[in-house]
Amino acid sequence: MSPTPPGCSPEELRTLFLFEHLTPEQLDWLCREGRVQEIPTGPVYAEGAPATCFYVLLEGSIVLSRRVGADDIEVTRTSQRGVYAGAFRAYLSDRLPQVYSSSLRATVPSRFFVLSSETFARLMREWFPMAVHLLEGLLLGAQVTQEAVGRRERLLALGSLSAGLTHELNNPAAAALRATAALRERVAGMRHKLGALATGSHPLAGMEELITLQEDAAEQAAAAKAVSLAPLEAADREDAVDDWLDGRGVTDGWQLGPTFVQAGLDTAWLDRVEAAVGAAKLEGALRWLHYTVETELLMNEIEDSTSRISVLVGAAKQYSQLDRAPHRVVDVHELLDSTLLMLAGKIPAGVAVVREYDLTLPRIPAYPGELNQVWTNLIDNALAAMAGSGTLTVRTARDHEQVLVEFRDTGPGVPEEIRERIFEPFFTTKPVGEGTGLGLDISWRIVVNKHHGDLRVESEPGDTRFRVTLPLGEGAPDGDPAAGGEAADEGEGDRNARAAV
């Protein structure tokens, strides 16, 4: 038997939870193949470098960090003996890239037990051959399954959102199309009436006054969308205008009255028209001016419809984060509003949406595209729980040094017996074919692993609240939340006990 290298003690290794059940022969082997290394305050290894060593903390204090843009963001800080880091997946060989997925730094002079990645891989494969096969299958199989189902869930959500967006876009587009067709007819009629008026024997001053009245009418009609009359007031004005037109013998005057009232024109304006053109030409002048007013009102409708389309397209870009940096400082209210707008087509008529926003909240650093995915999952679950009727309340507030985003529904609630399982992958209460069971799992990973926030549920019949808290400062260093990885392991502490740092 080869002598144990100085500094490595099988007795000390046995005091660590990682090695406490090994045999004396195995502990001796570890001390022969490995080494105890003292590392001064400073870096141990750097993110992205080849993963050459497996480190177990014997004594000291360490910090694990991840790179986000130009900054190193702290993930974990611990002094617990036996925590491990580095190449602890070396047994996967070339199945996964063997690079350090984080940076490790000693905050005080520290002692580590160190194995090379090759030795660690050999240990795992020789000592635990069946366990290695099981771990490979579990890790790689779960990763592939989660990626496949996660893609399917994103595609299903995209299809649903696309259908809703298409519906929302169709209404203003159809309105603009109808208004454009009507506008063409009104312009043709206006040209015809103008020609008829021009052939008459009107004094020049009268025509100038008529043109002035036309400009006034156009300005009134263009500004009409900013004024909203109460139904009773509008009816009274229409009656007054109809009486005025009937009193002058205007044929079918009731067809002209509502348009004039909609544009904000009254009997005083009609008196000015009569004074400008005289009784003989009054009806022709009124119909010409009616075409002018209708033209302006139709242009208002086209402007409103195209503005609505522009808002919807802007919301779609905000939701999908097209042409945006993946990680940036955002206003959570903008993200919430874009998600609610994208989901508007899925919200039943019987569900009221209430926004309770704290608009004093600061902007926060985040991955906005993925937070929108969280909002979508939580809103979709709330709508499903309410089954077509109820109230969805979206609330934001400051919670100490965090931002709180709360989704509250008035559905029947989450039964206590399954409340602890709803964040598990593939767990769903929906019928077969209606849910993948990954929505809340993916949301949990995005919030907890990727943003270092928290996601939890509080529920009783008629009051279920999913509460998302996000740090006000930098704190989003992780990679794909659905793909696993070292940082995903670190973030699992609340759901599954783990020793890796």
N, C-alpha and C positions, 0 to 999 in steps of 0.2 A: 504494500500500500504506500502510495506517495505521501510525503509529509504535507500537512496543511500549510498553505502559505501564511506568513505572518500577517496578523491583523484580522484574519477571517476565523471566526469562532463558530463551530456548529451549535454550541450552546446558545450563543446570541441569536443565530438564525432561528432556532426553535422558539424563541420568544415572540417572533413575528407571526401574525395570523396567517400569512401566506404559506409559511413552512411548518406550522405547528404539528401537522399530522404526518410529516415525512419520517422515514426510518433513519436510524443513525447512519447507515450506509449512504443513503441519499443525501443527507446533510454533509457528510464528508465529501461526497462527489461534488456538491455545489461549491464547497470551499476550495477544492482542488481546481475546478474548472473556472471559477469566478474569482473576483478580487474585491477587496474593500478599498474604496477610493475616497480620500478626503478632498473636498472641493471648496476653495475659498468663496467668499461672497462674490457672486457674479454669474455669468451664463454657464449652464451645464450643456445644453444643446440648443440648436436654432431650428425654427420651423422651416420645413422644406429641404433640410439637409438629409442625406441618406441615414436611415434608422439603423445604426450599427450596434446599439447597446440597449439593454434592459436594466433600468435602475430601480432599486428598492431603498427607500429612505431608512437609515439606521438611527440617525440623530441629526437634528437641525431643523431648518424651516425652508420651505420652497414656495415658489409662485409659478403657476402655469399661465401662459398668455397666448393670445392669438393675434394675428395681423389683420387689421381692417384699414385698408387704404394705406396711409402713411403712419398709422398709429398701432402700438401694441396694446391690446385690451386685456386686462387681467380676467382670467376665467376662474381660477382656484388658488387659494392661499391656505397652506396647512403645515402643521408640525407633527402630524400623526405618524408614529413609527409604523413602517410596513407598507405605506402607500407606495404604489409603483407607477412607473411611467416609461415612455420610450417605445422600444421595439417589442411590445408584448403581443403583437400579432405576427411576429416573424414566422410562426409555424405555417402561415398561409403562403409562404414562399412568394412566387411571382403572381399569385392570384389577385393580390392587391398591391398597389405601389407601396414599397417599404421605405417611406420617408417619414420624418417626424411631422406630425400634423399640428404641432404646437411648439412653443418655446418654453424651456424650463430654466429657471434661475434660482440660485440659492440666495436667500436674503440674509443668512448668517453662515459662517463656515459650517459645512455639513458633511456627514459621512454617508456613503452609499455602498450597498452591495451591488456589484455590477457583473452582468453576464453579457458576452457578445451575442449579437442576434443569431449567429450561426449555432452557438452553443445552446441558446434558449430554444431554437427550433429543434435541435437534436434531442434536447431533454424532453420536449413535449411529445415528439414523435416516438421516442424509444420508451418513455415511461407511461405514456397515456395514449397509445395508438388508437384505441376505439374512441376515446374522448376527443382526440383531434379530428377524427372523421365526423363525429357528431357536431363539434363546434364549427367545422367547415360548412357542413350542411346547414346548420342552424343560421350561421352568419350570412353566408352567401345566398342560401335559399330565401331567407327572410328579406335580404336586401333586394334580390331580384323580384320577389313577390310584391314587396312594398312599392318598388319603382313601377312595376307593371300596373298594379291596382291604383297607385297614386296618379299615374298618367291617365288611366281610364277615368278616375274621378275628376281630374282637371278637364278632360275632354267632355265629360258629361256636364260639368258646370259651364264650360264654354258653350256647349250646344244649347243649354238652357238659357244662358245669358244672351246668346246670339238670337234665339227665338224671341226673347223679350225685347231686345234692342230693335229687331226687325219690326216687331209690332209697334213699338213706340215711334220709330222713324216713319212707318207707313202712314200714320194719321196726319202729321204735318205735311208730309210729301203729297198725300192725296189732296189735302186742303189747298196747298200751293198750286197744284195742277188744276183744280176746279176754278180757283180764283184767276189763274192765268187765262183759262178759256173764256171765262165771263168778262175779263178785262178786255180781251180782243173784241168782243161784241160791243161793249160799252164805248170803246174808242171809235169803232166804226159808226155807231149811232151818233156820237158827239160830232164827228166830221160831217155827217149828213145834216144834222140840225144847224151846225154852224154855217153850212152852205146856204140853207134856207133863210137863215137870218140875214146873211150878207146880201141876198138878192132883194131884201125889203128896202123900204124907204125910211130908214132910221136916221135921225140926225146924228152927226158925228159925236156930239157930246153924250147922247144917249148910249151909243155903242161903247164909248170910253167908260161910261159908268157901269155898263153891263160887264165889260172886261174886268173892271175893278171888283165888281161883285163876285165874278168867277174866281178871282185870286183870293178874295176873302173866304169864299166857300171852300176852296182847296186847302187853305191854311187851317180853317176850322175842322175840316174832315181829317187832315193829317194829324191834328192834335186831339182828335176825338177819343183815341184809345187811352189817353191819360185821364179821361173823365168818365165816370161811371154813374149813371142816373139810377135812382131807386125805381123799381118797376112802376109804382104808383105815379111818381113824378113824370116818368117817360110816357105813361098812358095819357096823363093830363095834357102834356105838350102835343102828343099826336092828335088828340081830339081838337085842340085849338088850331093846329095847322090844317087838319081835314076840314074844319068849319070854314077857315079862310079860303081854301081852295074851292070848296063847294059854292061858297058865296060868289066866287068869280067865274063859276061855270067851267072849271077845269075838268076835262073828261077823265074819269078814273083817278081823281086826285088822291084817293086813299092809297094808291100804289106809290105815290111820291112822298107822302107825309112821313112814313117811318124812316125813310132814308135821310130826309132833311133833319129830322129830330136826332137820329143817330150821329149826324155830323155836328150837332150842337146849334143848328139853325132854327130860328123862331119866326113868328109872324112879323116882327119888326124888320127882319131881313127881307121877308117877302114883300113888305110895303116898299122897300127900296127898289126891288126888282120891278114892281109895277110902275113906280114913278119913272124908272129909267127907260122902259120899252113901251109903255102904254098898254091899254086893255087889248088892242087888236093883236099884238104880238106876244102877249103875256104867256100863253100856254106853250108856244114854241120855245120861248126863252127859258121857262121853268124846266121844260124837258131837257134842254141843252145843259142847263146848270145841274139838273138831276144826274145826267151822264157824268158830268165833271165830279160831282160828289161821290157817285158810285165808284168811279175810277180811283179816287183817292182812298176810299174805304177798302177797295179790293187790294190796292198796293199795301195798305196797312196789314191786311190779312196775309199777303205774301211775305211781307217783312217778318211778321210774327211767326209764320210757319218756318221760314228759313232760319230764323234765329233759334227756334226750338230745335231744328235739326243740328245747328251748330253747337248748341248746348249739349245735345245728346252725344255728338261725336267727340266733343271735348271731355265729357264724362267717361266715354269709352276709353279715350287715350289716358285719362287720369287713372282709371281703374286698371288698365293693362300695363300702365307705366311705359308705354312706347316712347322711345327716344329719351328715356330718363336714365340717370345713373342708378344702378341697383341698390346702392346704399347712400342715403342723403338725409338732410334735415327736412322734416315734413310737418305739416299741420294735420293732426289726426282728424280734424273735422272735415277737411277737404276729402280725405280718404273715405270717411264714413258717408259723406254726402254722395260721392261718386258711386259707391257700392249700392246705396239705397236707390239711386236713380237707375243703375243698371238692373236692379232687381225689381223695379216698379211693376213690370209686367207680370211678375210671379206673386205679387202681394194681393191677396183676395180683397174684394170690395168690403168684406166684413171685418177686415183687420185695420185698425187705426194705428198709424205710426206717429209716435211722439218723440220729438228731439228735445233733450234737456242737456244743452251744451254749456260748459264753462268756457266762455270765449276768452278768458284771461289766461288760459293754459299756454305755456310756451311751446314752440316747435321742438320736436325731438328727433334725434338721429335714429334711423330705422331703415328696414328694407320694405318700402311702401307696397310694392307689388305683392309681397307675401303677406303683409298685414291685411291687404284687401281680400286675400284668400281666407284668412281667419274670419274677417267680418262676414264674408259670404257664407262660410260654413255655419257660423253661429246664428245668423239671421235665418238661413234656410232651416236649421233645426227648430228655431222658435216658431216659424210659420207652420212647419209640419206638426208641431205639438199643439198648436191652437186650432188646427183643422178647419180653417176658413173663417173663424170669428174670434175676436179678442183685441188686445192692445199690445203692441210691441213698443217698448220704451228703450231708446238708445240714450244713455247718459254718460257724460264725461265729467271728471272732477279731478282735483289734485289730492293725492293720497301721500302725504309726507313728501319724499323726494321721488315720487313716481306719478305717472299719469294713469288714472283709472278710466277704463272704457267698459261700461256695463250694458249688457243686453238682457232686458227683462221681458218675459212673456207671461200671459195669464192662462196658460195651458194647465193641464192636470198635474204637472210636476213630474219629477224623476223619482221613481220608487226608491226608498232607502236601500233596499237589498241589492240594487244594481248601481247605486251612485258611485261606488268605488271602482266600478269596472268600465264606466263610459269612456274613459280615455285610453282603454286598452286597444291595441290594433285589432281590427276585424270584428270588434264587438259592436253589434247593432241590434236595436229593437225593431227596426223596420222590416217589413215583409221581404222575403227572398226576391232579389232583383231590383229592389228599390233603394238599397243602401249598401255601401262597401264596408262600413265600419272603420273607415280610415279618416273621416272628416275631423273628428275631435283629436285623434292621435296626431295627425299632421298639424292641426292648429296648436296642440300642446308643444310639439317640437319647435314650431316656428316661434312661439312666444317665449318658451322656457329656454330651449337650447340656443336659438339664434339671436334672441333679443335679451336674454337673461332677465325676463320678467316672470310673471306668474299667471296661471289660468286655473280658476277653480269654479265650482258650482255651488250655489245655495238654492235649495228647492223645498217648496211645500205647495200643496194644491192651490192653484191660482196665482202663484208668485214664484217663478223660477228665474234665477239670475246667474248668468255666466259673467264672471268678473275677470277682465284682463288688466293687469298692471304692467306698465312698461317704465323702465328707468328714464329719468330726465336727461342723464348724461350718456356718453358713449357706452355701449354694452351689447353689440351685436356681431360677434366675431365668427360665428360658425358658418359651415357650408350648407349643402342641401339637407334640409331637415328630414326629408323622407329617405335619404340614402344611408343614414347611420354615420359611423365614423367615431373617432376617439372622442370628439367633443360631445357627440350625442350620448356616449356612455357617461361622460362627466355630468351631463345635465339630467340624467335619469335618477338622481339620488332620491328624490321624493317618491318615485314609483317603485324602484327596485334598488335594494342595497348593493352598492358597488364600492370597490376599494381602489380602482384605478383613478389616477389623477391626470 
